[in-house]
Amino acid sequence: MKEQKCLFVTIAGLPNAGKSTLINSVVGKKIAIVTSKVQTTRTQIRGIAICDNTQIIFTDSPGIFSAETKLEKALVKSAWSAIKGNDITLLLVDASNYLKNIERIKTIFERLQRTKARCILVINKIDLIKKPELKMAYEHLNLLYRFEEIFTISALKNDGLSDLIIYLSKVAPVNPWFYGKDQITDCSTNFLSAEITREKLFLNLREELPYSTAVITEQFEEKKDKSLVIKQVIFVLRDSHKKIVLGKGGSSIKKIGIEARAELEKLFGCKVHLFLFVKIRPWTDHPEEYISDA
């Protein structure tokens, strides 16, 4: 019998590079929410993959960007702390817009150099560009930083992921597995269900409003008939936000609830009774309370 191996990998990069899509593809189940809006991910989310005798623990971290507000600074701090505690950093770059973001990518490279972290470059979204563009991106980024290895993938299409996983399992140190054989995440059910509702807020609300919302699961209870009762509070910053979240005659909150419930039923494989409440609270004054309960 082969010795067990275990590797901790942080997925880092700019917002919208595809980090959450990658962790979902690797694990084979949706554990991280995905939207087209930046800063969707607010906390470190761990996904667990098995390759032969190796357990690979991926951490999806918030995007790295120039932070200004207290909340933004907490997100970026969370991202860098994930990098500090790992074996390898997997730096994800969006192939379709890397040139536009090259200065921001260079800033990440500079800081990575100071941390002396082992780093693999993963060029993502290769399904969105032509081969000559990919070749140019590969050669350009390879000149800017000394990477341990470079992979080109499409996390969305599951293209190139097996090569990446095989490499990570090859370089993993001999170590006992950190989690059970069938575990795919260490996120609590409270956290996962709150994240799904927050995703629906991001998808349904306009412009800046989703960034002013936070979701907490206050009750998660299994009934005798195996159905779930989930009660959640959506926190907003002011009364005008509350009115928008509720919508005319409650139309908006009803739509968000229907979409969230459908996805929760898919995730937990049972009937879900979802109850949403909207409260006003200046939650961004204490962001750590709302971004670290995974």
MARSE-551246 format. One record per residue (C-alpha): residue number from 1; residue in one letter; x, y negated, z negated. Coordinates in nm, 4 decimals, padded with zeros to 6 digits. Layout:
BEGIN
NODE num residuo c1 c2 c3
NODE NUM A X Y Z
...
This chain:
BEGIN
NODE num residuo c1 c2 c3
NODE 1 M 00.0000 00.0000 00.0000
NODE 2 K 00.1337 -00.3431 00.0953
NODE 3 E 00.2115 -00.5962 -00.1770
NODE 4 Q -00.0427 -00.8757 -00.2134
NODE 5 K 00.0545 -01.2198 -00.0849
NODE 6 C -00.1042 -01.5553 -00.1618
NODE 7 L -00.0638 -01.9002 -00.0026
NODE 8 F -00.2066 -02.2427 -00.0909
NODE 9 V -00.2601 -02.4683 00.2126
NODE 10 T -00.3846 -02.8300 00.2132
NODE 11 I -00.5587 -02.9558 00.5272
NODE 12 A -00.4668 -03.3246 00.5525
NODE 13 G -00.5069 -03.5970 00.8131
NODE 14 L -00.6944 -03.9077 00.9162
NODE 15 P -01.0736 -03.9246 00.8714
NODE 16 N -01.2648 -03.7337 01.1416
NODE 17 A -00.9674 -03.5208 01.2481
NODE 18 G -01.1869 -03.2113 01.2027
NODE 19 K -01.0683 -03.0927 00.8593
NODE 20 S -01.4110 -02.9795 00.7368
NODE 21 T -01.4911 -02.8059 01.0670
NODE 22 L -01.1584 -02.6218 01.0410
NODE 23 I -01.2179 -02.4952 00.6866
NODE 24 N -01.5697 -02.3798 00.7805
NODE 25 S -01.4362 -02.1950 01.0878
NODE 26 V -01.1564 -02.0293 00.8901
NODE 27 V -01.3896 -01.9117 00.6127
NODE 28 G -01.6691 -01.8154 00.8538
NODE 29 K -01.9374 -01.9986 00.6565
NODE 30 K -02.0316 -02.3619 00.6053
NODE 31 I -01.8848 -02.4749 00.2734
NODE 32 A -01.7854 -02.8300 00.3758
NODE 33 I -02.0308 -03.0800 00.5200
NODE 34 V -01.9615 -03.2263 00.8640
NODE 35 T -02.0797 -03.5552 01.0149
NODE 36 S -01.9404 -03.7950 01.2741
NODE 37 K -01.9038 -04.0652 01.0060
NODE 38 V -01.5636 -04.1207 00.8449
NODE 39 Q -01.5113 -04.0490 00.4735
NODE 40 T -01.7804 -03.7799 00.4672
NODE 41 T -01.5563 -03.5584 00.2514
NODE 42 R -01.5211 -03.7065 -00.0965
NODE 43 T -01.3491 -03.4349 -00.2939
NODE 44 Q -01.1171 -03.1380 -00.2555
NODE 45 I -01.3042 -02.8300 -00.1330
NODE 46 R -01.1369 -02.4899 -00.1367
NODE 47 G -01.2080 -02.2165 00.1171
NODE 48 I -01.0607 -01.8663 00.0887
NODE 49 A -00.9589 -01.6508 00.3853
NODE 50 I -00.8115 -01.2997 00.3896
NODE 51 C -00.5673 -01.1786 00.6530
NODE 52 D -00.4575 -00.8187 00.5946
NODE 53 N -00.2808 -00.8224 00.2527
NODE 54 T -00.2708 -01.2054 00.2307
NODE 55 Q -00.5132 -01.4416 00.0616
NODE 56 I -00.4931 -01.7949 00.2034
NODE 57 I -00.6533 -02.0716 -00.0036
NODE 58 F -00.7298 -02.3758 00.2110
NODE 59 T -00.8060 -02.7113 00.0501
NODE 60 D -01.0089 -02.9553 00.2587
NODE 61 S -00.9087 -03.3006 00.1336
NODE 62 P -01.0581 -03.6462 00.1977
NODE 63 G -00.9182 -03.8305 00.4995
NODE 64 I -00.6088 -04.0476 00.4488
NODE 65 F -00.6638 -04.4134 00.5353
NODE 66 S -00.5901 -04.7657 00.4093
NODE 67 A -00.8015 -04.7833 00.0960
NODE 68 E -00.9481 -05.1044 -00.0399
NODE 69 T -01.2425 -05.0318 -00.2710
NODE 70 K -01.2265 -04.8335 -00.5945
NODE 71 L -01.4093 -04.5431 -00.4259
NODE 72 E -01.1744 -04.5425 -00.1241
NODE 73 K -00.8672 -04.5453 -00.3519
NODE 74 A -01.0083 -04.2477 -00.5441
NODE 75 L -01.0588 -04.0569 -00.2147
NODE 76 V -00.7027 -04.1182 -00.0930
NODE 77 K -00.5572 -04.0329 -00.4361
NODE 78 S -00.7502 -03.7035 -00.4208
NODE 79 A -00.6031 -03.6287 -00.0751
NODE 80 W -00.2420 -03.6866 -00.1837
NODE 81 S -00.2851 -03.4914 -00.5077
NODE 82 A -00.4009 -03.1925 -00.2981
NODE 83 I -00.0775 -03.2121 -00.0972
NODE 84 K 00.1381 -03.2184 -00.4119
NODE 85 G 00.0019 -02.8935 -00.5522
NODE 86 N 00.0257 -02.6723 -00.2436
NODE 87 D 00.2709 -02.4386 -00.0665
NODE 88 I 00.2205 -02.5837 00.2831
NODE 89 T 00.0537 -02.8956 00.4236
NODE 90 L -00.1393 -02.8442 00.7437
NODE 91 L -00.1476 -03.1866 00.9084
NODE 92 L -00.4446 -03.2070 01.1432
NODE 93 V -00.4372 -03.4559 01.4323
NODE 94 D -00.7263 -03.5267 01.6706
NODE 95 A -00.5803 -03.4745 02.0195
NODE 96 S -00.8531 -03.6844 02.1807
NODE 97 N -00.7578 -04.0112 02.0079
NODE 98 Y -00.4101 -03.9618 01.8611
NODE 99 L -00.2518 -04.2476 02.0616
NODE 100 K -00.5067 -04.4951 01.9280
NODE 101 N -00.4147 -04.3868 01.5731
NODE 102 I -00.0399 -04.3371 01.6205
NODE 103 E 00.0658 -04.6079 01.3705
NODE 104 R -00.1591 -04.4604 01.1006
NODE 105 I -00.0245 -04.1119 01.1782
NODE 106 K 00.3338 -04.2414 01.1472
NODE 107 T 00.2503 -04.3829 00.8020
NODE 108 I 00.1368 -04.0355 00.6911
NODE 109 F 00.4581 -03.8844 00.8349
NODE 110 E 00.6702 -04.1306 00.6365
NODE 111 R 00.4977 -04.0452 00.3109
NODE 112 L 00.5159 -03.6720 00.3832
NODE 113 Q 00.8894 -03.7096 00.4331
NODE 114 R 00.9201 -03.8608 00.0861
NODE 115 T 00.7242 -03.5714 -00.0708
NODE 116 K 00.9554 -03.3190 00.1036
NODE 117 A 00.6460 -03.1045 00.1666
NODE 118 R 00.6554 -02.8091 00.4032
NODE 119 C 00.4418 -02.9248 00.6921
NODE 120 I 00.2753 -02.7626 00.9930
NODE 121 L 00.1252 -02.9789 01.2649
NODE 122 V -00.2109 -02.8673 01.4003
NODE 123 I -00.3328 -03.0540 01.7081
NODE 124 N -00.7118 -03.0198 01.7048
NODE 125 K -00.9973 -03.0839 01.9516
NODE 126 I -00.7999 -02.9529 02.2504
NODE 127 D -01.1367 -02.8747 02.4145
NODE 128 L -01.1845 -03.2513 02.4607
NODE 129 I -00.8687 -03.3214 02.6643
NODE 130 K -00.6896 -03.1968 02.9784
NODE 131 K -00.3681 -02.9915 02.9670
NODE 132 P -00.1307 -03.2772 03.0731
NODE 133 E -00.2698 -03.4949 02.7899
NODE 134 L -00.2201 -03.2110 02.5414
NODE 135 K 00.1401 -03.1600 02.6606
NODE 136 M 00.2094 -03.5319 02.6123
NODE 137 A 00.0579 -03.5324 02.2620
NODE 138 Y 00.2569 -03.2217 02.1667
NODE 139 E 00.5895 -03.3639 02.2862
NODE 140 H 00.5290 -03.7102 02.1393
NODE 141 L 00.4287 -03.5870 01.7922
NODE 142 N 00.7113 -03.3324 01.7877
NODE 143 L 00.9612 -03.6175 01.8283
NODE 144 L 00.8187 -03.8147 01.5353
NODE 145 Y 00.8532 -03.5531 01.2614
NODE 146 R 01.0350 -03.2269 01.1979
NODE 147 F 00.7494 -02.9811 01.1642
NODE 148 E 00.7944 -02.6222 01.0506
NODE 149 E 00.5615 -02.5160 01.3338
NODE 150 I 00.3085 -02.6695 01.5740
NODE 151 F -00.0273 -02.5182 01.6719
NODE 152 T -00.2910 -02.6364 01.9187
NODE 153 I -00.6504 -02.5463 01.8359
NODE 154 S -01.0170 -02.6256 01.8729
NODE 155 A -01.1664 -02.5719 01.5265
NODE 156 L -01.5152 -02.6185 01.6683
NODE 157 K -01.4708 -02.3532 01.9394
NODE 158 N -01.2611 -02.1210 01.7194
NODE 159 D -00.9805 -02.1415 01.9745
NODE 160 G -00.6245 -02.0818 01.8525
NODE 161 L -00.7222 -02.0169 01.4894
NODE 162 S -00.6107 -01.6531 01.4821
NODE 163 D -00.2510 -01.7526 01.5733
NODE 164 L -00.2518 -02.0083 01.2916
NODE 165 I -00.3875 -01.7599 01.0342
NODE 166 I -00.1391 -01.4891 01.1379
NODE 167 Y 00.1501 -01.7356 01.0993
NODE 168 L 00.0322 -01.8487 00.7536
NODE 169 S -00.0021 -01.4887 00.6362
NODE 170 K 00.3487 -01.4157 00.7651
NODE 171 V 00.5095 -01.7009 00.5670
NODE 172 A 00.3022 -01.6457 00.2492
NODE 173 P 00.5021 -01.5452 -00.0604
NODE 174 V 00.4435 -01.2196 -00.2471
NODE 175 N 00.1946 -01.3118 -00.5184
NODE 176 P -00.1197 -01.1618 -00.6693
NODE 177 W -00.4447 -01.2895 -00.5201
NODE 178 F -00.5869 -01.5916 -00.6999
NODE 179 Y -00.9543 -01.5166 -00.6262
NODE 180 G -01.1721 -01.2082 -00.5898
NODE 181 K -01.1780 -01.0163 -00.2611
NODE 182 D -01.5254 -01.1355 -00.1543
NODE 183 Q -01.5026 -01.4959 -00.2749
NODE 184 I -01.4993 -01.7596 00.0025
NODE 185 T -01.4954 -02.0769 -00.2114
NODE 186 D -01.4586 -02.1882 -00.5715
NODE 187 C -01.7250 -02.4610 -00.5300
NODE 188 S -02.0209 -02.4353 -00.7663
NODE 189 T -02.3722 -02.3823 -00.6299
NODE 190 N -02.4669 -02.7200 -00.7836
NODE 191 F -02.1935 -02.8907 -00.5828
NODE 192 L -02.2631 -02.7082 -00.2554
NODE 193 S -02.6354 -02.7863 -00.2680
NODE 194 A -02.5732 -03.1560 -00.3521
NODE 195 E -02.3289 -03.1796 -00.0591
NODE 196 I -02.5882 -03.0470 00.1862
NODE 197 T -02.8354 -03.3164 00.0795
NODE 198 R -02.5610 -03.5780 00.1057
NODE 199 E -02.4875 -03.4602 00.4601
NODE 200 K -02.8525 -03.5150 00.5543
NODE 201 L -02.8328 -03.8673 00.4067
NODE 202 F -02.5286 -03.9358 00.6268
NODE 203 L -02.7079 -03.8031 00.9346
NODE 204 N -03.0343 -03.9873 00.8758
NODE 205 L -02.9321 -04.3250 00.7335
NODE 206 R -02.7939 -04.6140 00.9341
NODE 207 E -02.4499 -04.7759 00.9236
NODE 208 E -02.3057 -04.8391 00.5765
NODE 209 L -02.5916 -04.7072 00.3632
NODE 210 P -02.4684 -04.3438 00.3350
NODE 211 Y -02.1488 -04.4736 00.1692
NODE 212 S -02.3653 -04.6318 -00.1005
NODE 213 T -02.5246 -04.2999 -00.1974
NODE 214 A -02.4196 -04.0149 -00.4257
NODE 215 V -02.6042 -03.6899 -00.5001
NODE 216 I -02.6060 -03.4884 -00.8222
NODE 217 T -02.7820 -03.1524 -00.8725
NODE 218 E -02.9569 -03.1693 -01.2094
NODE 219 Q -03.1320 -02.8312 -01.1948
NODE 220 F -03.0488 -02.5099 -01.0087
NODE 221 E -03.2713 -02.2277 -01.1257
NODE 222 E -03.3602 -01.8855 -00.9907
NODE 223 K -03.7270 -01.7866 -01.0323
NODE 224 K -03.8647 -01.4343 -01.0900
NODE 225 D -03.9514 -01.4054 -00.7202
NODE 226 K -03.5793 -01.4770 -00.6395
NODE 227 S -03.6614 -01.8215 -00.4963
NODE 228 L -03.4599 -02.1239 -00.6121
NODE 229 V -03.5788 -02.4471 -00.7712
NODE 230 I -03.3294 -02.7252 -00.7010
NODE 231 K -03.3760 -03.0747 -00.8442
NODE 232 Q -03.1399 -03.3483 -00.7288
NODE 233 V -03.0916 -03.7181 -00.7929
NODE 234 I -02.9804 -03.9487 -00.5123
NODE 235 F -02.8042 -04.2499 -00.6624
NODE 236 V -02.8101 -04.5796 -00.4714
NODE 237 L -02.6580 -04.9154 -00.5607
NODE 238 R -02.9613 -05.1458 -00.5307
NODE 239 D -03.3360 -05.1593 -00.4913
NODE 240 S -03.3169 -05.2452 -00.1181
NODE 241 H -03.1196 -04.9217 -00.0627
NODE 242 K -03.3790 -04.7226 -00.2552
NODE 243 K -03.6550 -04.8533 -00.0283
NODE 244 I -03.4614 -04.7472 00.2840
NODE 245 V -03.3839 -04.3992 00.1462
NODE 246 L -03.7504 -04.3481 00.0590
NODE 247 G -03.8764 -04.4946 00.3906
NODE 248 K -04.2257 -04.6157 00.4712
NODE 249 G -04.4725 -04.4038 00.2756
NODE 250 G -04.1841 -04.1732 00.1741
NODE 251 S -04.1219 -04.0710 00.5382
NODE 252 S -03.7416 -04.0903 00.5225
NODE 253 I -03.6933 -03.8939 00.1989
NODE 254 K -03.9419 -03.6339 00.3267
NODE 255 K -03.7401 -03.5799 00.6475
NODE 256 I -03.4118 -03.5603 00.4498
NODE 257 G -03.5716 -03.3093 00.2121
NODE 258 I -03.7042 -03.0883 00.4939
NODE 259 E -03.3637 -03.0779 00.6669
NODE 260 A -03.1736 -03.0157 00.3407
NODE 261 R -03.4147 -02.7408 00.2307
NODE 262 A -03.3831 -02.5579 00.5649
NODE 263 E -03.0051 -02.5531 00.5361
NODE 264 L -03.0106 -02.4550 00.1674
NODE 265 E -03.2352 -02.1587 00.2521
NODE 266 K -02.9850 -02.0548 00.5192
NODE 267 L -02.6919 -02.0913 00.2763
NODE 268 F -02.8471 -01.9033 -00.0168
NODE 269 G -03.0607 -01.6602 00.1869
NODE 270 C -03.3851 -01.7209 -00.0035
NODE 271 K -03.6801 -01.9605 -00.0343
NODE 272 V -03.5852 -02.2977 -00.1865
NODE 273 H -03.8104 -02.5480 -00.3638
NODE 274 L -03.6210 -02.8769 -00.3347
NODE 275 F -03.7155 -03.1879 -00.5325
NODE 276 L -03.5381 -03.5177 -00.4611
NODE 277 F -03.5447 -03.8271 -00.6833
NODE 278 V -03.3906 -04.1656 -00.6026
NODE 279 K -03.2378 -04.3776 -00.8806
NODE 280 I -03.0458 -04.7053 -00.8862
NODE 281 R -02.7030 -04.6862 -01.0517
NODE 282 P -02.3709 -04.8703 -00.9870
NODE 283 W -02.2019 -04.5312 -00.9401
NODE 284 T -01.9082 -04.6685 -00.7353
NODE 285 D -01.7737 -04.8299 -01.0574
NODE 286 H -01.6917 -04.4754 -01.1761
NODE 287 P -01.6331 -04.2807 -00.8526
NODE 288 E -01.4409 -04.0019 -01.0259
NODE 289 E -01.7690 -03.8863 -01.1840
NODE 290 Y -01.9265 -03.8349 -00.8430
NODE 291 I -01.6408 -03.7007 -00.6280
NODE 292 S -01.4773 -03.4356 -00.8450
NODE 293 D -01.7472 -03.1916 -00.9546
NODE 294 A -01.6745 -02.9142 -00.7030
